[in-house]
Amino acid sequence: MSNVVAFDTHKFFKKLEASGFERSNAEGLTEAIQDAITTADLATKHDLKNTENALKAEISEVRADVEKVHVGMAELEARIIKWNLAAIIAASGLALAIGQLLK
């Protein structure tokens, strides 16, 4: 991430002095704020846009994976229905055969 932040230290210092800060206090506060700004790990709009685009790409991949899972689940459901139907038919046939033998 970039640390490019526009901060006019001279203007800030002058405003502090104009509002009643003593020169040494205004200088100290100005330096402290400048240090905080330059050492902070700030995200720029460009950084945020890059992150947004990366997240959108990741979300698209996850959606594609979820769609594959849905297709797989539908195929599995069809196989289960097929096997259950076959088992019902086989059980019915067996029951009929046993019924015929017992007559």
C-alpha positions in Angstrom: 0.0 0.0 0.0 1.1 3.5 -0.6 1.7 6.2 1.9 1.0 9.1 -0.4 -1.1 11.6 1.6 -1.0 15.3 0.9 -0.4 17.2 4.2 0.7 20.8 4.2 2.7 21.0 7.4 3.4 24.7 7.0 -0.3 25.6 6.6 -1.1 23.4 9.6 1.6 24.9 11.7 0.4 28.5 10.8 -3.2 27.6 11.8 -2.1 26.2 15.1 -0.1 29.4 15.8 -3.0 31.6 14.7 -5.3 29.7 17.1 -3.1 30.4 20.1 -0.6 27.5 20.2 2.9 28.4 21.3 5.5 28.0 18.6 7.1 25.0 20.2 3.8 23.3 20.8 2.7 23.9 17.2 6.0 22.6 15.9 5.7 19.4 18.1 2.2 18.7 17.1 2.9 19.3 13.4 5.9 16.9 13.5 3.9 14.3 15.4 1.0 14.4 12.9 3.5 14.3 10.0 5.2 11.3 11.5 1.9 9.5 12.0 0.8 10.1 8.5 4.1 9.0 6.9 4.4 5.9 9.0 0.8 4.8 8.7 0.0 2.0 6.3 -2.8 3.7 4.5 -4.8 2.3 1.6 -5.3 4.5 -1.5 -8.4 4.4 -3.7 -6.3 2.4 -6.2 -5.3 -0.1 -3.5 -9.0 -0.5 -2.5 -10.1 -0.9 -6.1 -7.4 -3.6 -6.7 -8.6 -5.4 -3.5 -12.2 -5.1 -4.7 -11.4 -6.6 -8.1 -9.4 -9.4 -6.5 -12.4 -10.2 -4.2 -14.8 -10.1 -7.1 -12.6 -12.6 -8.9 -12.5 -14.9 -5.9 -16.3 -14.6 -5.4 -16.7 -15.6 -9.1 -14.5 -18.7 -8.5 -16.5 -19.7 -5.4 -19.8 -19.3 -7.3 -18.5 -21.5 -10.1 -17.4 -24.1 -7.5 -20.8 -23.9 -5.8 -22.5 -24.4 -9.1 -20.3 -27.5 -9.7 -21.4 -28.9 -6.3 -25.0 -28.3 -7.2 -24.6 -30.2 -10.5 -22.9 -33.0 -8.6 -25.6 -33.1 -6.0 -28.3 -33.3 -8.7 -26.5 -36.1 -10.4 -26.2 -38.0 -7.1 -29.8 -37.4 -6.4 -30.8 -38.9 -9.7 -28.6 -41.9 -9.0 -30.1 -42.4 -5.6 -33.6 -42.2 -7.0 -32.7 -44.7 -9.7 -31.3 -47.2 -7.2 -34.2 -46.7 -4.8 -36.6 -47.3 -7.7 -34.7 -50.4 -8.7 -34.8 -51.7 -5.1 -38.5 -51.0 -4.9 -39.2 -52.9 -8.1 -36.9 -55.8 -7.0 -38.6 -56.0 -3.6 -42.0 -55.9 -5.3 -41.1 -58.6 -7.7 -39.7 -60.7 -4.8 -42.8 -60.2 -2.8 -45.0 -61.3 -5.8 -42.8 -64.3 -6.4 -43.0 -65.3 -2.7 -46.8 -64.7 -2.8 -47.1 -67.0 -5.8 -45.0 -69.7 -4.2 -47.1 -69.6 -1.0 -50.4 -70.1 -2.9 
